[in-house]
Amino acid sequence: MVSVSYIITYFGGIRNCLSIALLVNSMHTLIWMKDLPKLIVSVVGCELVGFLGTPFTISAIPTWYVTLNKPFFAPPSWIFGPVWTVLYFLMGVAFYLIWRQGWQKREVKAAGLFFLAQLGLNFIWSPIFFGLRAPLLGLVVIVAMWVSIVMTMKKFYPLSGLAFYLLVPYLLWVSFASILNGAIVVLN
């Protein structure tokens, strides 16, 4: 027969488990809220890099880019904006997943610095390729960017598999863009 003290203990244990679950959930929410500014800064910062390169791109497309000989696989110009917007968002989330682990940790700081280096190369590519109208110099920059992305991913993987995988579409797009940039150099 089940004793009253057993029932009280059982339900008391459930109550304690529920209390612990609520406490853990509250702590998770507080941690997430504490990290929310990092997420916002990460995503907005990456999107800002793309936004700041836009004037160079938009002004050059109708006046210069349309006159270039392009390979058969060159996508229409309108596709670049939406693709880059999504990629910058994914990059921002990936950076956030690393940054939230604590910048004071040596491996986090190293991964973050690699990320910022490739982001800097990303930032200067549009002004060089479109602004200076220098496809060859743009090719040098985009190849350096590709190498930096690979190194960033190598640093990200041990810290966050998800952050690593969020950068895969970016690497694939920059690989395609590098081939396109190289083809434009050859054809012009």
C-alpha angles and dihedrals in degrees: 000000000000113000125223091240090055091052092048090047091047095050091040087055091050089049090050091048090050090048091050091047091051091047092050091047091049091049090049090051091048091049091048091048089049089053096043093093089054090052092049094047091047096051097038091046092054093044089049090058089058093043093052091054093051098086091058091049099043095048094048100046099072095035106036115002094057090057094056123100105245131190121257091255095058108125122226113278094243092066095067097070097055093041093051092046090057093043093051089051092052090046090052093051091047091052091047091054089057098039093051089063090071128280089224090071111095096225092047092050091048092050090046093051091051088050092050091048093055089044089054090052089048089052095053097044097079095048089048100043098036104017098046091027088228111143094171093054088042088056091054090051095046093049089051088048091051091052090047091051091052090049090048091052090049089054093043098051099072090046100044128358089196092055089051093051093046087063095052095086089049092052091048092049093047088048089055092043090051091054090047091048090049091049091051090052091051095044096048 
